[in-house]
Amino acid sequence: MVSLKELKRQFLEHCELEKGRAILTISNYERYIDRFLDFLASKKSPDSKPSASDLLPSDITHELVRQYRLFVNRLRDQEGQELKLITQNYHIIALRAFLRYLSWRGIETLPPEKVPVAKTGDREISFLNSEEVLQILEKPDTTKVVGLRDRMILEVLFSTGMRVSEIAALDVSDINFERGEISVLGKGKKIRVVFLSDEALYWIDQYIKNTGTRDKGQETEGALLLSPKGERLTVRSIERIVKKHAGLAGITKKCTPHTLRHSFATDLLINGADIRSVQSMLGHSSITTTQIYTHVTDDHLREVHKRFHDKK
């Protein structure tokens, strides 16, 4: 019988080839499933050195998964803190995906529906108000090329609501300058169109003119976001850029590229956009994911209610 270690390899290849999962998602699956297999091996052979190569699908039992969930619940991060409930759930979601694959292959093991995922409360959304957005946008020193690049990054993130991985992957040729649009390849390799504000377009143009990325108005191949060495910026580099300018703006709340994505969504909703349109612009496959933003607009709705209701 094929070992769980080999089946894990086949599952990850299936995720990449058939499911079209992102490399980061596959990497996370591998890390979480490896942790489960190590745990399983330690329970199966407690007196010897655990080996995932000896594990079989039949070794996965309801009781063992219960013990694993307890193990994950007691894990600590590098700072000695308990794992957040959503992080614990990622472990279980990866395991369920693996079990679902085994079931699809007709391999007898524990059914995925027998592995529950803990219920979580509403996600806390961190976003910037309009004044904070303006403060962070104005912090880069645009007399320098690096400052032009940073201003462009901030403007594009807030204008489009793009994920940090999406903006990192942008090439100059992806931008339609005439229409002010970008076709983005998002999660699940789904393409959506995002829209650039006049400000975002202006700073893209300023940056390109000062770096020579675009010659005489003709788009060329190559990364839009470059380091001083001419290399494509990494996701981590973009995160550091956002954090740097948030600090310079005196913003004490945690500020990441995803914070600007949250700010984009809440700004749209507060100003009257319908949630289905926001869903499309964010690239959410489910409206449920987009609905997390409705909670942060409660204060705005309260103001509307107070202003327009029961005026006798």
N, C-alpha and C positions, 0 to 999 in steps of 0.2 A: 504493500500500500504506500502511496505517496506521502511523504512527511509533510508536516505543517510548514516547515522551513521552505521546502520547494513550492508548496502551494501558495505561500506568501509571495514568493518571487513571481509566480504566474499571475497572482491577483494584481500586483503592482503593474505588471506589463499590460494586463487587461485594462486597468484604469488609464494607462497612458495611450494605448492604441485604440481600444473600442469606446471607452468613455470620454476620451479627450480631456482628462483632468489636468489641471495646471501642475507644473513640476513641484511647486511648493506644497500643494495638496498631497501629492504622491509621497513627498519627503516626510510630511507629517504623518501620513498613514503608516509609513515604514517605521518611524520612530515609535509610535504608539503600539503597533502590533508587536514589534520587537520587545517592548517592555512587557506586554502580555505573555509572550512566549517564554521570556526569561522567568517570569513569575510561575507560569505553568510548569516549566522544567524544574524549578526549585521545589515545587510541591510534589512532583512525580518522583524525583530522586533527591530527597533532602540530605542523604548521607554521602552523596557523591557530587562531583562537579556537574552542574546542570548542562544538558546539551539539547538545543532546540531541534537538532537533526533527528532525534529519537521520538519526537512527539507526533501523534497521529490525531486526525480530526475527532476520533472517538474519545480522546482524552479531555475534550472540552465538555464539561458538565455544568448543570445549573448551579450546583453547590460551589464548584470551583470559581465560576464567574461571580457569585455572591462574595466569596472571599477576596477576589481581585478588586471588586468595587470598594470593599472595605480597605484594602491595601492602598488604592489610589486616593481614597478619602483621607488617609493618614500621611500621605506624601508631603514633603516640604520642598519649597523652592530653594534657590541658592542663598536666599536671605533668611531662611528658616521659617518662612511664612507658609500657611496652608495654601494649597492650590485653590484658585477660584473655582466656583461650581461649574462655570462654563468650560474651564480648562479640564476639569474632571470629566465632563460630558464629552469632550473631544476624544478622550481615551475610549469611551464606550461607543461613540459614533463610529470610530475607526474599526473597532471590533465587530460591530453590527454589520458594517459594510463588507468586512472579510467573510463573516458567516453567511451573508446574503449571497456572496459570490460562490461559496462552497455549495449552498443550497441550489443555486442556478446550475452548477456543474453536476448536480445529482449525488453529491458526496454527503453521506450520512453524518451529521453532527448536530450540535445544539441549534435549534431554529433561532434566527435573529430576533423574532418577536418575543422570545423568552428573556431577552436582555433589555431591561428597562433603562431609560435615560431619566435622570433626575429632573424634576420640574424646577425651572428657574423663574425668578421674578422678572419684572420689566427691566430691560437694560437701561443703565444710566448713560445718558447721552451728553457728552461734553461738546459745547459749541460756542462760537464767538458771536457777540452781538455786533451790530453794524459799526459801532464806535471802535470796538476792539479790532474788527477786520480792517478798518481804515488805518488804525495805528500800526498794525503789523505790515500792511502793504507799503507804508511810507518809510519803513526802516532801512531797506537796502540802499547802499550808496550807489546811485545810478550814474555817477561820473566815472565809474569803473566798469569794465566788462563783466566781472564777477557779480557786481551789484545789479547790472542789467539782467543777467541770467537769473539771479535770485528773485528780483521783482517779477520777472516773467513767470517763474515757477509759481509764486504765490498768487498772481493774477489768474493764471490758467487753472490752478486747483480750485479757487473760489468760483471762477466763472463756469466751470464744467462739472464739478463734483467728481472728477476722475479719481480712481484709486491710485495710490502711489506707484504700484507696479505698472499701471497703464501709462502714466506720464513718463516713467523711466524708459519705457519701451518705444516712445514716440520717435519717429523719424520726421525730418522736415517735409518729406514728400507726403506724409499723412495729412497735412494741413491743407484745407481748401481755403485759400486766402480770400477769394472772391465772395464765397458764401459765408465765410466765418464759421466753418464747421470742421470737425475732426471725426473720422470714422475710427472708432475704438474697438479693439478686440479685447473683450472682457472675459469674465469668468465663464467657464464652459465653452470657451472659444466662440462666444456669441458677439456679433458685431452690433454696435449701436452708434447713433450719431449724437455728438455733444456739440454745444454751441459756445462760441467765443464772444465775450463782450467786446465793445469797441476798445476798452482799456486793455484787455488781454491781447487783442490783435496789435494794438499800438506797441506794447512792450515786446511782443514776439518780433515785430518788424525792427524795432530799435536794436534788439539783441543780435538778430541775424545780420543787420547792416554793419554792426561793429565787430562781428566775428568773421565776416566773409563767407558764412555758411551758404548764403544764397547769392548767386552771381547775376546781376542785371535783372532781378525779378524772377528768375527761373529757379524753381525748386530743384534741389539736388538730393541724391541719396545720402543717407547718413543720419546719425543721431542728432536730435534737437538739443538735448541737454548734455553739455560737455564739461569736463573738468579742465583746469588750466593746462593740463598735459594733453588735452585733446581726446581724452577717453570718455566713453559714455558714463554718465553719472549712475551710480548704483542706488537702489532703494534706500539703503542706509544713509548714503550721502544726502539724499533729498530730505530724509527725516531730520538729519542734523541741521540742515539749512533752515527748515521751518522752526525747529526748536530754538536755534540761534536768534532769529529775528523776533520770535515771540518774547524771548528774554529781553532783548533790546527794547521792545515796546512796553516792557513792564507788566506783561501778562503772566500772572502767577499760576493760573490753571494749566493743567497739562495740555500742551498744544502739539499736535502731530498733523501730517497730511490728512489723516482721517478726520481730525477735528475740523479741518476746512471743508471736507466732504459733508460732515454733519451740518456745518454752518450754511453751506450751499442749500441743503435740503430744507432746513428750518426757515431760511430766508424766503425760499419759494412759497412754503406753506403759509407763513405769516402774512405774506403779501397777496394771498388769495389763490395760489395755484392749486389745482385739484390733485389729489393723491395719486391718481393713475398716471398723470403726466410726470409727476416726480418719480414714480416707480420706473417709468421708461427711461428717464434721463439718468437715473442712478444705475440702471442695468440690473435691477432686482428681478429674479425670476418669479418671486411670490410677492403679492401685495402685503402679506403678513410681515415681511421684513421691513417694508417701507412704513408700516403703521407705527413702528417704534418712535417715529418722529412726531406723531400727533400729540404725544404726551408732553413734549417740551413746548408746545404752542398753547398750552392751557392758559398761561398768563395773558397772552394776546386775546384769546377768546373771552376771558373774564373782562378785559377792557371793553371789547365790543359789546358784551352783554350789558355792562354798566352804562355805556354811552347811548345805546339804542333801545333798551327794553324798559317798559313801564314808565314812559314819559307822559305823565298825566298833568 
